[in-house]
């Protein structure tokens, strides 16, 4: 998606131009860079589904790793001023193909920042409440059907953030990264992780039902590559607070 801004007599209009491309086809990406000459690239394209990527590792590697490298090569070639890649907490001590592919992509961005001197950066997310990949919409659908609510493991925990927090983190990263050309990873201060079973119980209760009587909770077992808990920090990396209170 490319954004063009057009001057109007009273206000500035934003025009969205859809541009369909496969990250793995570098010639197609180069056409986009050549035509639109972007100043900033927000790189959100990735295969993110953990169990599916366990079954299809070549897709995770070629899309998430080689696709990221293609974008970085073109960003440097076309002198793009800023590059922000959206990553995941699953990149920390990865136990699955998806997480490993995103960790590799993170390292490519940091290397590109160091070698080019550009303020290219990574934003590392936890789970985003209300997004298509969030458990909340799934739980709501299961509750609406009368249950059961399915959870992989009773002890599984996750960090959560809201959609506005996620959007703000990405936009703030584009600004804050301009102060450092050595490559940075930004993370939201997400507080303490939440047990998924507690989240399910709260949603059932807020829907006016009682766990065990009206709606059951069923544990289905961990999926391939799934962790009991996620981590935010990589051993050996140095972290410090930014000028923004939440990062």
C-alpha positions in Angstrom: 0.0 0.0 0.0 1.5 3.4 -1.0 0.3 6.7 0.4 0.3 9.9 -1.7 -0.5 13.3 -0.2 -2.1 15.9 -2.5 -2.5 19.6 -1.8 -6.0 20.9 -1.6 -7.1 24.6 -1.3 -8.3 24.0 2.3 -6.6 20.8 3.5 -4.2 18.1 2.6 -5.7 14.9 1.1 -4.3 11.4 1.5 -4.6 9.1 -1.4 -4.2 5.3 -0.8 -2.9 3.3 -3.8 -3.1 -0.5 -3.6 -0.1 -2.2 -5.0 0.0 -6.0 -4.9 3.4 -7.6 -4.8 5.2 -10.7 -3.5 8.2 -9.8 -1.3 10.1 -12.7 -2.9 9.9 -11.2 -6.4 12.5 -8.5 -6.2 11.8 -7.1 -9.7 8.2 -6.4 -8.7 9.3 -4.6 -5.5 11.8 -2.6 -7.5 9.1 -1.4 -9.8 7.2 -0.1 -6.7 10.3 1.7 -5.3 11.1 3.2 -8.8 7.5 4.5 -9.3 6.7 5.8 -5.9 10.2 6.7 -4.4 9.1 6.1 -0.7 10.6 8.2 2.1 9.5 5.7 4.8 8.8 1.9 4.6 6.7 0.2 7.2 7.3 -3.5 6.8 4.4 -5.5 8.2 4.2 -8.3 5.6 5.0 -11.8 7.1 3.6 -15.3 7.5 2.7 -15.2 11.3 0.7 -18.3 12.0 3.0 -20.5 14.2 1.5 -24.0 13.5 1.1 -23.4 9.8 4.7 -22.3 9.5 5.8 -25.4 11.4 4.1 -27.4 8.6 5.5 -25.1 5.8 9.0 -23.9 6.8 10.1 -23.0 3.3 7.3 -20.4 3.1 8.3 -18.9 6.4 11.9 -18.6 5.4 11.5 -17.3 1.9 8.8 -14.8 2.8 9.9 -13.6 6.2 13.7 -13.7 5.7 14.4 -13.3 2.0 11.4 -11.0 1.5 12.8 -8.7 4.3 16.2 -8.7 2.7 14.7 -7.8 -0.7 13.0 -4.8 0.9 16.1 -3.7 2.8 18.3 -3.9 -0.3 15.9 -1.8 -2.2 15.4 0.7 0.7 19.1 1.3 0.8 19.4 1.4 -3.0 16.7 4.0 -3.3 17.9 6.0 -0.3 14.8 5.4 1.9 15.2 7.6 5.0 13.4 5.3 7.5 12.5 1.7 7.6 10.3 0.2 10.4 9.8 -3.6 10.6 7.1 -5.1 12.7 8.4 -8.1 14.6 7.0 -10.3 17.4 7.9 -11.5 20.9 8.1 -15.0 19.4 11.5 -13.9 17.9 13.0 -14.0 21.4 14.5 -17.4 22.1 12.5 -18.9 19.2 11.1 -22.4 19.5 9.4 -22.4 16.2 10.1 -21.7 12.5 8.0 -18.5 12.5 9.8 -17.0 15.5 13.2 -18.0 14.1 12.4 -16.4 10.7 11.4 -13.2 12.4 14.5 -13.1 14.6 16.6 -13.5 11.5 14.6 -10.6 9.9 15.3 -8.5 12.9 19.0 -9.1 12.6 18.9 -8.2 8.9 17.3 -4.8 9.7 19.9 -4.1 12.5 22.7 -5.0 10.1 21.3 -2.8 7.4 21.1 0.1 9.8 24.7 -0.3 10.8 26.1 -0.7 7.3 24.0 2.1 5.7 24.0 4.6 8.5 20.2 4.8 8.2 17.8 4.9 11.2 16.2 1.5 10.3 14.5 -0.1 13.3 12.4 -3.0 14.6 9.2 -2.9 16.6 8.6 -6.0 18.7 5.0 -6.8 19.5 3.2 -9.0 22.0 -0.4 -10.1 21.2 -2.7 -7.3 20.0 -6.2 -7.4 21.5 -8.9 -7.3 18.9 -6.7 -8.2 16.0 -7.5 -11.1 13.7 -4.9 -13.2 15.4 -6.1 -12.5 18.9 -7.7 -15.1 21.1 -10.5 -12.6 22.2 -12.6 -12.8 19.0 -12.2 -16.6 19.0 -13.4 -16.8 22.6 -16.3 -14.5 21.9 -17.4 -16.7 19.0 -17.2 -19.8 21.1 -19.1 -18.2 23.9 -21.8 -17.0 21.5 -22.2 -20.6 20.3 -22.6 -21.9 23.8 -19.1 -23.2 24.2 -16.8 -24.8 24.9 -14.0 -22.3 25.0 -10.8 -24.0 23.9 -7.4 -23.3 25.3 -4.2 -25.2 24.5 -2.8 -25.4 28.1 -4.0 -24.3 31.5 -0.6 -22.5 32.3 -0.1 -20.7 29.0 0.5 -16.9 29.3 0.8 -14.0 26.9 1.6 -10.3 26.8 -1.2 -8.1 25.4 -1.5 -4.7 24.0 -4.4 -2.8 22.4 -4.7 -1.8 18.7 -4.2 1.9 19.5 -1.1 1.1 21.5 0.3 -1.0 18.6 -0.3 1.7 16.1 1.2 4.3 18.3 4.3 2.2 18.9 4.9 1.8 15.2 4.5 5.5 14.5 6.6 6.5 17.5 9.4 4.1 16.5 9.6 5.9 13.1 10.3 9.2 15.0 12.4 7.9 17.8 14.7 5.9 15.5 15.7 9.0 13.6 17.9 9.8 16.7 20.0 6.7 16.2 21.5 5.2 13.1 22.9 2.0 14.6 19.7 0.1 14.6 17.2 -0.3 17.4 14.5 -2.6 18.7 11.4 -0.9 20.3 9.0 -2.6 22.6 6.0 -1.4 24.5 6.0 -1.6 28.3 3.3 -4.2 28.4 3.3 -4.9 32.1 2.8 -8.4 33.4 1.8 -11.4 31.2 -1.8 -12.7 31.5 -2.9 -16.3 31.9 -5.1 -17.1 28.9 -7.4 -19.2 31.1 -8.0 -16.2 33.3 -8.9 -14.1 30.2 -11.3 -16.8 29.1 -13.0 -16.9 32.5 -13.4 -13.1 32.6 -14.9 -13.1 29.1 -17.4 -15.9 30.0 -18.3 -14.0 33.2 -18.7 -10.7 31.4 -21.0 -12.4 28.9 -23.3 -13.3 31.7 -22.4 -17.0 32.0 -20.8 -19.2 34.6 -17.7 -21.4 33.9 -18.5 -25.1 34.3 -22.3 -24.6 34.4 -23.1 -22.6 31.3 -19.8 -22.6 29.4 -17.0 -25.2 29.7 -13.3 -24.6 29.2 -11.6 -27.4 27.4 -7.8 -27.8 27.1 -6.6 -29.1 23.8 -2.8 -29.4 24.2 0.0 -27.2 22.9 0.1 -26.8 19.1 3.3 -27.5 17.2 6.0 -24.9 18.0 3.8 -23.2 20.6 5.4 -21.8 23.9 3.9 -21.8 27.3 5.1 -18.3 27.8 6.7 -15.6 25.7 9.7 -13.4 26.5 10.5 -9.8 25.5 14.3 -9.6 25.9 17.2 -11.4 24.2 20.1 -12.3 26.4 23.2 -10.2 25.5 21.2 -7.3 24.1 21.2 -4.0 26.1 17.8 -2.3 26.7 17.0 1.2 28.0 14.0 3.4 28.3 13.3 6.0 25.6 12.0 9.5 25.9 8.5 8.1 25.6 7.1 6.9 28.9 5.6 3.6 27.5 8.7 2.4 25.6 
